[in-house]
Amino acid sequence: MITNNVNSSSNSFYLDQVQKKQEEQDEQLASGKRVNKASIDPAALQIGNRLSSEINADEAYSQIYQNQIGQNNIQSAQLQSDTELLQQNQSLAIQAGNGIYNDDDLAALQAQADANTEGLSDPSAVAGVDITSPGAGDAYAAAQQTSDGLQAQLGAQSNVAESAIRSAQAAIEAQSAARSRLLDTNYAQASSQQSQNQALFESSILSSQKQREQAAGTLNNIV
């Protein structure tokens, strides 16, 4: 009787362990996470959490760079508009200097140049320029050179930001893949293990039933 009780207790413990493992596997398949608490794999969870922090940081930096590119594009568009207005004023200055226009025509050309100047993002460099003066064209050309230089700087900054975004995205992909290998469920492997565990569970139940039947038979023989 003692032997039967020991066997029954041992088999019951084994059944509990098998059932616990089966429940863990069911949860892994349902959630898609192999590790969702420290007790399963504390090292993997710690590394996975660190990778998540790195991914979040890279995503934040990527967004910052993306915002910078957006702002640069807005500024560059305004500078391009400045360049076009300054080019128009250079043309007006050339027209004003060819000697074929009367005073009314020159006044109209000056009014157009002044309107273009008011449309600049920073009109201070060419405000009040008289298009009939000999240096008018040079003043507009110098302002255009400044505008073009600023556009080039913005373009270079955007190129650097785009490179940083590509690097951040590559890091995010690598970190995400590493985290997935650590924490996510391998469905093929988990399904196979679940099937094996189910077979063990059913076998253990049959074994437990057989032991109880044998114990009952032994007891009947004694009686």
C-alpha positions as CSV (number, residue, x, y, z in Angstrom):
1,M,0.0,0.0,0.0
2,I,2.9,2.4,0.8
3,T,4.4,1.8,-2.6
4,N,1.1,2.5,-4.3
5,N,0.6,5.7,-2.4
6,V,4.2,6.9,-3.3
7,N,3.6,6.0,-7.0
8,S,0.3,7.8,-6.9
9,S,1.8,10.9,-5.3
10,S,4.7,11.0,-7.7
11,N,2.4,10.6,-10.7
12,S,0.1,13.3,-9.5
13,F,3.1,15.7,-9.1
14,Y,4.2,14.8,-12.6
15,L,0.7,15.4,-14.0
16,D,0.7,18.8,-12.3
17,Q,4.0,19.7,-13.9
18,V,2.9,18.5,-17.3
19,Q,-0.4,20.4,-17.1
20,K,1.5,23.6,-15.9
21,K,3.8,23.3,-18.9
22,Q,0.8,22.8,-21.2
23,E,-0.9,25.9,-19.8
24,E,2.3,27.9,-20.4
25,Q,2.5,26.7,-24.0
26,D,-1.2,27.6,-24.6
27,E,-0.5,31.1,-23.3
28,Q,2.5,31.5,-25.5
29,L,0.6,30.5,-28.6
30,A,-2.3,32.7,-27.7
31,S,-0.2,35.8,-26.9
32,G,2.6,35.3,-29.4
33,K,5.1,35.8,-26.6
34,R,7.5,33.1,-25.5
35,V,8.6,35.2,-22.6
36,N,6.0,37.4,-20.9
37,K,7.2,37.1,-17.3
38,A,10.6,36.9,-15.6
39,S,10.1,33.5,-14.2
40,I,10.1,31.9,-17.7
41,D,13.5,33.3,-18.8
42,P,14.7,36.2,-16.7
43,A,17.9,36.9,-18.8
44,A,15.9,37.0,-22.1
45,L,13.3,39.3,-20.6
46,Q,16.0,41.7,-19.3
47,I,17.7,41.7,-22.7
48,G,14.4,42.1,-24.5
49,N,13.5,45.1,-22.3
50,R,16.8,46.7,-23.0
51,L,16.3,46.2,-26.7
52,S,12.8,47.8,-26.4
53,S,14.4,50.8,-24.8
54,E,16.9,51.1,-27.6
55,I,14.2,50.8,-30.2
56,N,12.1,53.5,-28.6
57,A,15.2,55.8,-28.4
58,D,16.0,55.2,-32.1
59,E,12.4,55.8,-33.1
60,A,12.4,59.1,-31.2
61,Y,15.7,60.2,-32.8
62,S,14.3,59.2,-36.2
63,Q,11.2,61.3,-35.6
64,I,13.4,64.3,-34.6
65,Y,15.4,64.0,-37.8
66,Q,12.2,63.6,-39.8
67,N,10.8,66.8,-38.2
68,Q,14.1,68.6,-39.1
69,I,13.8,67.6,-42.7
70,G,10.2,68.8,-42.8
71,Q,11.2,72.2,-41.3
72,N,14.2,72.4,-43.8
73,N,11.8,71.8,-46.7
74,I,9.5,74.6,-45.6
75,Q,12.5,77.0,-45.2
76,S,14.0,75.9,-48.5
77,A,10.7,76.5,-50.3
78,Q,10.6,80.0,-48.9
79,L,14.2,80.6,-49.9
80,Q,13.5,79.3,-53.4
81,S,10.6,81.8,-53.6
82,D,13.1,84.5,-52.5
83,T,15.5,83.5,-55.3
84,E,12.8,83.7,-57.9
85,L,11.6,87.2,-56.7
86,L,15.2,88.4,-56.7
87,Q,15.8,87.1,-60.2
88,Q,12.7,89.0,-61.3
89,N,14.1,92.2,-59.7
90,Q,17.4,91.6,-61.5
91,S,15.5,91.5,-64.8
92,L,13.6,94.7,-63.9
93,A,16.8,96.4,-63.1
94,I,18.2,95.4,-66.5
95,Q,15.1,96.7,-68.2
96,A,15.2,100.0,-66.3
97,G,18.7,100.6,-67.4
98,N,18.3,100.1,-71.1
99,G,17.1,103.7,-71.6
100,I,13.8,103.0,-73.6
101,Y,11.3,103.6,-70.8
102,N,9.8,106.9,-69.7
103,D,9.3,108.0,-66.2
104,D,5.8,106.4,-65.9
105,D,7.2,103.1,-67.1
106,L,10.2,103.3,-64.7
107,A,7.8,104.0,-61.8
108,A,5.8,100.9,-62.8
109,L,8.9,98.8,-62.9
110,Q,10.0,100.2,-59.5
111,A,6.6,99.4,-58.0
112,Q,6.9,95.8,-59.2
113,A,10.4,95.5,-57.8
114,D,9.2,97.0,-54.4
115,A,6.3,94.5,-54.3
116,N,8.7,91.6,-55.0
117,T,11.0,92.9,-52.2
118,E,8.1,93.0,-49.7
119,G,7.4,89.3,-50.6
120,L,10.9,88.3,-49.4
121,S,11.3,86.4,-46.1
122,D,14.0,89.0,-45.2
123,P,13.8,92.1,-47.4
124,S,16.3,94.1,-45.3
125,A,19.2,93.5,-47.6
126,V,17.5,95.0,-50.7
127,A,14.8,97.3,-49.2
128,G,14.7,100.7,-50.9
129,V,16.9,99.7,-53.8
130,D,16.4,102.0,-56.8
131,I,16.3,99.8,-59.9
132,T,17.6,102.6,-62.0
133,S,20.8,102.9,-60.0
134,P,23.9,101.3,-61.5
135,G,24.4,98.9,-58.5
136,A,20.8,97.7,-58.3
137,G,21.5,94.4,-60.2
138,D,24.5,93.7,-58.1
139,A,22.5,94.2,-54.9
140,Y,19.9,91.7,-56.0
141,A,22.5,89.3,-57.2
142,A,24.3,89.4,-53.8
143,A,21.0,88.8,-52.0
144,Q,20.2,85.9,-54.3
145,Q,23.7,84.4,-53.6
146,T,22.9,84.5,-49.9
147,S,19.6,82.8,-50.5
148,D,21.1,80.1,-52.6
149,G,23.8,79.5,-50.0
150,L,21.2,79.1,-47.2
151,Q,19.4,76.6,-49.5
152,A,22.6,74.6,-49.9
153,Q,23.1,74.5,-46.2
154,L,19.6,73.3,-45.6
155,G,20.0,70.6,-48.3
156,A,23.2,69.4,-46.6
157,Q,21.5,69.3,-43.2
158,S,18.6,67.3,-44.7
159,N,21.0,64.8,-46.3
160,V,22.7,64.3,-43.0
161,A,19.3,63.8,-41.3
162,E,18.2,61.3,-44.0
163,S,21.4,59.3,-43.5
164,A,20.7,59.4,-39.7
165,I,17.2,58.1,-40.3
166,R,18.4,55.3,-42.5
167,S,20.9,54.3,-39.8
168,A,18.2,54.5,-37.1
169,Q,15.8,52.4,-39.1
170,A,18.5,49.8,-39.8
171,A,19.2,49.6,-36.0
172,I,15.5,49.4,-35.3
173,E,15.1,46.4,-37.7
174,A,18.1,44.6,-36.2
175,Q,17.0,45.3,-32.6
176,S,13.4,44.2,-33.4
177,A,14.6,41.0,-35.0
178,A,16.8,40.2,-32.0
179,R,14.0,41.0,-29.5
180,S,11.6,38.8,-31.5
181,R,14.0,35.9,-31.4
182,L,14.3,36.2,-27.7
183,L,10.7,36.9,-26.7
184,D,8.3,35.9,-29.4
185,T,6.8,32.5,-29.8
186,N,8.2,30.2,-32.4
187,Y,4.8,28.8,-33.5
188,A,6.2,25.8,-35.3
189,Q,8.3,24.8,-32.3
190,A,5.6,25.7,-29.8
191,S,2.9,23.7,-31.6
192,S,5.2,20.7,-31.8
193,Q,6.0,20.9,-28.1
194,Q,2.3,21.4,-27.3
195,S,1.5,18.2,-29.2
196,Q,4.2,16.3,-27.4
197,N,3.1,17.6,-24.1
198,Q,-0.5,16.7,-24.8
199,A,0.6,13.1,-25.6
200,L,2.6,13.0,-22.3
201,F,-0.4,14.4,-20.4
202,E,-2.7,11.8,-21.8
203,S,-0.2,9.0,-21.2
204,S,0.2,10.1,-17.6
205,I,-3.5,10.1,-17.1
206,L,-3.8,6.6,-18.4
207,S,-0.9,5.5,-16.2
208,S,-2.5,7.1,-13.2
209,Q,-5.8,5.4,-13.9
210,K,-4.0,2.1,-14.3
211,Q,-2.2,2.5,-10.9
212,R,-5.5,3.3,-9.2
213,E,-7.0,0.2,-10.7
214,Q,-4.0,-1.9,-9.6
215,A,-4.3,-0.5,-6.1
216,A,-8.0,-1.2,-6.0
217,G,-7.3,-4.8,-7.1
218,T,-4.6,-5.3,-4.5
219,L,-7.0,-4.0,-1.8
220,N,-9.7,-6.4,-2.9
221,N,-7.3,-9.3,-2.8
222,I,-6.3,-8.3,0.7
223,V,-9.9,-8.1,1.8
